[in-house]
Amino acid sequence: MPIYEFYCEDCNTLFNFFSRTVNTDKQPPCPRCQKQLQKQMSVFACTGKAKEEGGMENLPIDEGAMEKAMQMISSEAGRINEDDPRQAANLMRKLTEMTGIKLGEGMNEALKRMEAGEDPDQIESEMGDLLQSEEPFELSGAAGSGGKGKKPAPKRDETLYEL
């Protein structure tokens, strides 16, 4: 049972909708202003500010590139040796290269440490507070990145609505 993420430009808010079936076409109205919502591709495994504020509209991502990257990840992820952090880091590097996503300073440091073979649990215990408090991705040049005349990062409505 999937959860879809939608964005309301007028409210500058992200909303989550639960569906009992896979439903790729339905676009509900905004729960606040009733205007048509825009379906978003959700960022997976986000933490910190990105989880609270972000959605794909803040990242300079080509949806076609993201789709290809997701197909690559799903095919390669099953072959990763979970005991080798280098393999997971390599997969993350491929994802960022394929999509053009730039990692934030803390995420980049954590990934470098994984590439060096450090234990991910140790990295998380040492860097967890930093990773929770900063943007995992650099949003420069992206819509909503805080430049003059741009919208602030969207708010996130924590309610789970039914699609």
N, C-alpha and C positions, 0 to 999 in steps of 0.2 A: 504494500500500500504506500504509494509515493506521496511525498510532500513537495509542492511546487512553491516557488518564490515569485512574487509579483511586486512591481514597483509602481507607485503613483507619483507622477511628476508634479502634480499640483500640490500634494501633501508632502512631497519629498520623503516618502516613507516606504519601507519594504514590509510586505505582508506575507505570511506563510499560509498556504491552503493545503489541507489534507484531502486526498481523493481515495475512494474505495477501489478505484480502477485506474489503470494507466490512462491518462487523459491529456493528450498533448495539444489539443486544439482549444479547449475552453479557456476563456479569459473573463474572469469575474469583474464586477464593478468594485471600485474602492469602498471598503467598509465605512470610510469617513465621509467622502464627498460624492460617492456614487459614479465618478468618472471611470472610464475604461482603464484597466491596469495593463502594464507591460510585463510579459513573462521574462524572468531573469534566469540565467544559468547560474546556479548556486556555486559558490566557492566552497570546496570541501575542506574539512579539517582546519577551519579558521579558528584563531584564538584571539584574545585580547580585543583591541579596538576594532579590528576588521570584523570580528564576529558581532560586535555591538553596532557598528556603523555601516559596514560595508555591504556591497552587493557588486555584481559584475559591472554595473554602470560606472563604477569608480575606477575600474581597471581598464587600461588601454589594450583590450583583447579583441582579436578577430575571432568571431564565433566559429568560422570554418577551421581556423587553426586550432581552436580549443577542442572542437569535435575530433579532429585527427589525433590530437594529443591524448584525449581521453581513450580513444580506441587503442593507441599504442600502450598506454598505461595498463589498460585492462588485459591486453595480451601478455605484457611483460611482467606484471605484478605477480602473477601466479608462479612465475619461475624464480622469484627472488628468494635467496637463502636468508631467512629471518635472522640468522645469527651473524650476518655480515652487513654492518651499517653502511659500508661503501656501496653496496648494490642499491640500497634504498636512496642514498644520496645521489647516485648516478641517475636513477630514475627521475628524481626531482629536478636535477640539472637538465635532463632531456625535456621535461615538461616546461621549464622556464624558457629554454631556448626555442622550443617549438611555438610557444604562445607569445613570446616577447615580454612576459612578466619579469619585472626586476624585483629581486628580493630586497627586503629592508635590511638594515645593518645587522640586527640581532639574528634574523633568520639566516642571513648569509654566513655569519660567524658559526652558527650551529651546524649548518650544512658543511662548511669547511672542516669542522671538527669530526663530523661523521665520515667525510671523505678520507680523513686521516686515520679512520678506524676506531675512533673513540666510541664508548658505549653510549647509545642514545639516552638511556635512563640517567646516566651520570651528567650528560649535557643538560638534560631537562632539570635535574635537581640543582645544578649550578646556575642555569640561565632562565629558569622557569618564570621568575618574576619579571625579568626584562622582556621575555617573549610574550607574556600576558599583557604587558603594558604598552607595547609598541605596535605599529602597523607591520604586518608580516611582508607587505609588498610596498614598493615605492610607487606612489600614485602621481608623480610629476608628469604633467602633460595630459593627464586623464581628465575626463569630465568630472566636475565636482571636487577637484583637487585643491580648492581654496584660492585659486588665482583670482585676479580682479574681475568682478562681474560674474563669477561662477557660483553655483549653488554649493552650500556646505554639504558634507557627507550626509547621506540620508539617515533618517531615524529608522529604528527597527521596532515594529509592533510585535510584541512577544505572544500575542494571541494566535492560536492555531484555528483558522477558519475552515469551514467545510466547502469544498469546491463543488 
